[in-house]
C-alpha cells in the first residue's frame, strides 16, 4: 500500500501524540526564550557594578544575536540533511553548558564570548523545533500549533522577569544563569533525547525508514493498519543539492526575500525596545522592579497576541492578520512615548506586545509553511538568521540613543518606523487570501 504521509496526517484529528510534540517543542522554545531575555534582567545591575557604558552594553546583546545568526545559518542545512531531533538536543545542551559558565565571569570580554556561544546554541535549536510542530500538525491547524509552540519564547520571558525579582535580591544575578538557564536547559536536553520524535517527513524523505514511519503513524492513530512493507511518500517537491538554493526555486524567491526583510525589521524593533526597556524606564524615573514588570507585560501580551494571530492566520489570510499586528504594535509604541505613569505605560507595552512581538509568532508559522519539507528547516533558520541582522542592529541603535540621552518619546517613536516598513513588505508577498485550509495550501505552494 502507498501512503501519502502529508495527506494521512491532514485527514485525521489532532491526536495526543501530536499535541505532545507541540508541547515538548514549546518547552524547548521556552528555554530559548529564557536565554534571549535573561541578559536584559541583569544588565542594569552588571552595568552599574562593572561601569559598562551604553554602547558596550549594546555590544553584549548584539554579539548574542550574532551567535544566534551563526547557529541558525549552520543548523538549518545540517538538520535538513541529518534530521531535526539531534540538532535540537545538541543545541539545547550546548547553550545550557555555556550558561553555567556565564555565572563565573568577572569581566566584559568573557561575558561577550559566552553570550556569543549561548547564541549559537539558541540559533541551532529554535529553527528546528518550529518545523517539528508544523510537520506533526494537520494543515488546517499548522499556524495555530506553531504559534502555541512559539509561546514558549514569551513564557520564557515572563518566567525570567518574575524569577529575577525573587532571585537577584537574595542570591545575586549569577544565580539566574545557574538555576534558571543552565541546569534546567541541560535537563531538558536530556529529556528531548529520549522523548522528542524525529521529523516524520524527514524520515519519509530519506526513503529508507519505513519501519520508523509506520511506528510514528500508528502512534498518532492506533487503529491504523500500517506496516513496514507499505510505501510512504510526500506529495510535494523533493529538491536536491544545496538546500539554501532551493529557497529561491519554484517561484519562492520573492517571498523568501520579503520574509527575510520582515524578520529583520521585526527583530530590530523587538531587540531595541525589549533589550533597552529596563534601562530607558529606570532613567525615566521608574524603579527596576517596575521596569521588569514592563518585560512581564510585553511577554504576557505577546503570548496571547501570538496565539490569536496564529489562529487568525489559519482561519483567514495571514497577510491581513500580520498587517494588523504590526499596525497595532506601532500605534502602541508611538503612544508609549506620550503617556506618563505606571499603568498607562504598562497599557501601551501591552498593546506593543500583542501586536509586534505577537507578530513574530505569525512570521514563524508563515516561514514554516512556504517551504517544502526537505528545505523547511533551512527556510526557517535562514529567515531567523537573516532576521538577526536587524536584531543585532537593534541593541546598537538603542545604545546610541541612550548614549545621546534621547527622550523616551523619541526612542519609541523611531522604533515604530521599522514596523510600518514591515507592513509594506507583508503586502508585497505573493499569498492568496483564502480562508481555512485553502490558505495553508496556497501558502505551501507559494
N, C-alpha and C positions, 0 to 999 in steps of 0.2 A: 504494500500500500504506500502511495506517495502522499506525504503530509506537508502542506504549506504552513509552516510554523506561525508566521505572522497572522494569517487568516484564522488559524486554530485558536490563538490567544484572543484575537479580536471578537470571535464568535461566542466567547464564554464570559460569564460574570466574573468579577474580581474575586479571587479566592484568598484564603488565609495565607497561603504560601506567597502569593504576590504582594499582599499587604505587608507581610513580614520583610520582604525585600525592601519595600519603600521605607518601613520603619527603621531597619538597620542602616539603610543609606542615609536616612535623616539623622541617626545618631552619629554617624561618621562626619556628616556635614556640620553637626553641632560643634564638634571639636575643631573642625576647620574654622568655624565662626569664632570659637574661643580664642584661637591663635590670632585671628585677624583683629579682634577688638582688645585683647588683653593689654597691648602696649599702651593704648590710649588711656587706660585706667591708671597706669603707673607713671606715665610720662611727667605729669606736673610734679610729682614727688622726686623722681630721678633728676629732672631738670634743675630743681631747686638744690638738691643735695650735691650734684656734680657741677652746678653752674653752667649748664649747657645753653648756648644761645639758640634763638628760634630757628635759624637756618639749619643748624646741626640737628635739631630735633626733627625737622622735616626730612633730613637725610636718613634718620633711623627708620622712619615709616616707609620712605621711598625704596630703601635697599631691601626691606622685607618684601615689598611688592615686586621689585626686580627679581627676587628669588622665586616668587610665585610665577612670574612670567617664564623664567628659565625652566622651572619644573613643569609647567603646562606645555611648553613647546616640546620638551623631551618626552613626557609621559604619554601624551595623546597618541603619537605614531607608534610608540612601543606597545601600548595597550591594544591598538588595532591589529598588531601582529602576534602578540603573545597572550592576550586576554586582559580583561579589566581587573579581575579579582586580586591578583597578586601585586599588581601595581598599586592598588588601593591599600592593601595590607602593608607592604613595604614602606610606602609613603607615610602612612599614619605612624608606624613605628619610628621612622626617620625623624619626623618633627617632634615626636614625644621625647626622644633622646636629647635632642638639641635644646628643647625647652628646659629640661632638667639642668643642662649645662649653663643656661642663661641665669639661673638662680645664683651662680657663683661668680659672676663678673663684677669687676670693680672699676672699669674704665669704658669709655665710649667705643674704642676700637674693637675690643672683643664683643661688645654688645652688637655692633654693626654686623660683624661676621656671623654671629649666631642667629641674628634675626634674618639674615640672608638665607642661611641653611634651613631654618624653620620654614621660610617662604618656599623654598624648593620642594619641601615635603608637602606643604599645603597645595602647591601647584600641581603636584602629581596625583593627589587624592581627589580633589574637588571635581575636576573634569571627567573623572571616570565613574564616580558614583551617580552622577546625573544621568548618563546613558543607561546605567543599570535600572534605575527607577523608570526610565522611559521604556525600555525594551521589555520589561516584565508587566507592563500595563496595557490593557486594551486601548486601541487607538482613540476611542471616544472619551477616555479618561486620562490620556497621557499628560497633558499640560497640567491638569489638576494634581496628578500624582507627583510629577516633577516639582511642582510648587510646594506640595506638602513636604516632600523630602528636603527641599531647599529652605524650609522654615527653620531647619537646624542652624543656619547661619545666624538668623536673628535671635533664635532661642539661646544660642551660644553667647551672643552679645548681651542678652538680658542676664544670663547666669553670671557672666564675668562682672557686669556692673553691680549686681546685687551682692555677690560674694566679696567684691573689692571693698565695699563699705564695712563688711564684717571682719575680713581677714587682715587688711592692711593696717588698721589701727592697732590690732592685737599682736600680729606676727610679722608685719612688715611686707614690703612689696615683693620680696624674693619668694615668699611662700606661695604667691599666685602662680609662679612658673613651676612649682613642685606639685602642689596639692590640686590645683585647678586645671593645669595644662599637661604637664609632663607625665606623671604616673597614670592618670586616667586615660590618656591617649595610648600609652603602651598596653594597658589592659584591653582597651577597645580593639587595638590592632590584633592582639592575640585572639579575641573573640571572633573577629572578622575572618581570621584564617580558618576557623572551624565552621562558622555559621553562614558566611556570605557565599551565595552561589555564584558561579561564573556566568557571564552573559550567555543566555541560551542562544541568541542569534549569532554570537561569535562562534559557539560550538557548531552550529549548523553550517556557518560559512566555511569552517575548516573542512567539512566533508568526511571526516574520519571518526566522529564521536557520536555515532548513532545510539550507543548504549546510554551515554550521559544525557543526551537529548530526550530519549524516551523516559528515563527516570525523572527528569525535571518536569516534563509534561504530565506524567502520571501524578506527581506531587501537587500539581495545580488542579487536576481533575482526576480523582481517584477512580472514577467509573470508566475512564478512557481505556479502550482496548488497543494499546500500542505496544510494540515490541522492538527488539534490537534489529530485526531484519527489515523493518519499514524504512522507506526512503524519506529523508527530511530535507526540505529546501525552503528558500525565501523567495517570495515573488517580488523581488526588487533587484536592481542592478548590482553587479559584483565587480567593481573596478579593481584593476591590478596595478602594481607598480607603486611609486612613491605616493603615500596617502594624501599629502598636502596638495599635490597637483590636482587631485580629483575634487577638491573643494571649489574649483573653478570650472569643472566639466559639467555637461548636461544642462547648460543654462543657469548654473548656480553662481557664476562669477559676480553678477550684480548684487544678489542677496548676500553673498559672503562679504563683500567689501562694505556694504551698508550695515551689516550686522556688526562687523568689527568697529565701525565708526560709532555705532550706538553704544557698544560695550565701553569703548574708550571714554566717550562723553559722560556716560552714566557713572562710571567708576571714578572719573575725575571729580565729579560733584561729591560723591559719597566720601572719598578719602580726604577731600578738602574740608568738608563740613564735619564728618564724624571724627576725623583724626585730630582736628583742632578745636572741637566744640568745648571741651573742658577748659582749655587754655583761654579761649575767647570769652566764655561765660565768667570764669573767675576774674579775668581782667575787667569785665563789665560790672563786677561787684557781687556776683553770686558766690556762695560757698562751694567748696569742692564737692561736698555731698549733694548739693542741689544740681551742680553741673553734671555729676554722674547720673543723677536721675534723668537728665536730658537724654543720655545714651539709652537708658532703660525705655523711655518713652519712644524713641526712634525705633529701636529694635522690636518692641512690642507691636507698634503700629505697622511696621514692615511685615511682621508675621501675618497679621490679619490682611493687610493690603495685598501681600503676595499670593495668599490662597484665593482671595476674591478675584484678583487679576487672572490667575491660572484657570479658575472655574469659568470666568468670563471668556477667556480665550478658547476654551473647549466648546462653549455654547454659541459663541459668535466669532467674528473675525478678530484675530489677535492684534491686527493693526489698530482698530479703533480703541480697543481696551488699553493698549500700551500708550497710545497718544494721550488718552485721558489721564493715565497715571503720571506721565511726565508733566502734563499741564498742571495737574493738581499740586504736585510737588514743587513746581516752580513758583506757583502762587504762594504756597506756604513759606518758601524761602524769602521771597520779597517782603511779605508781611512780617516775617520773623525779625527783620531789622528795624521794624517800625513800632513794635509793641514793647511794653515795659512790664515788669513784674513777673513773678514765678509762673502763675497759672497761664497768662496769655502767651508767654514764651513756650511753655510746655504744649499748649494747644497748637501753635504753629509748627513745633517739632513733630507733633503727631501727624499733622497734615503732610509735612515733608516726608516722614517715614512711610505713611500709607502710599504716597504717590511714587516718589523717585526710588527709594530703597525697595519698595514693593515691586516696582517695575523690573528690577533685576531678576526676580523670580520668573516673570514672563519671558524675559530675554533668554534665560537659560532653557526654558521649555521650548522656545522658538528655535534656538540653536540645535537642540537635540532632535527636532522634528524635520528640519530641512535637509538632512543628510542621510544617505543610506547606511545600513548597519556597519559595513566594512570600513567606513571612514567617519563614523559618528563620534567616536572619542577624539579623533583628530579635529573634527569640526568644532566640537565644544571646547576642547583645550586650546585651540588656536584663537578662538573668539575670546576666551578668558585671558589668554596670553597677550594678544594684541591689545585687549582692553586695559591691561596693566600699564601700558604706556600712559594712558590717561590717569590711572591710579597713582603711578609714580609722580606724574606732574602735579597731582592734587596737593600732597603734603608740602612739596617745594613751593608751590604757589601760595599755599596758606602760610608757610613760614615767612615768605617775602611780605605778605600783607600784615602779619603780626609784627614783623620787624619794623615795618613802615608805620606802625601804630594807626592803621586804618580803622575807622569806626565800625562797629558791628554791623550797622545797616549797609555800609558799602561792601563789606566782605560777603554777606549773604545775598545781596542783590546781584553781585558779579557771579556768584556761584550758580544763580538761576539761568544764566545765559547758555551754558552747555546743554541744559535740559531742553531748552527751546530749540536748539540745533538738532537734538536727538529726535524731536518731533518731525522735523523736515526729513531726516533720514528714514524714519519709520514710514512716512507716507510714500517715500520713493521705492520702498520694497515691492517686489512683484508677488503679492499674495492676494488670493481671491477671497472676497468677503462672503463666505458661505457659512451657514450655521451648522452646528453639531458635528457629526463625524465627517461630513464633507469638508469641513475646514481642515481637519488634520490630514485628510487625503490630499487636498490641494496643496497644503504646505509641504508635505513629504515629497510631492512631485515637483515642487518649485525649483 
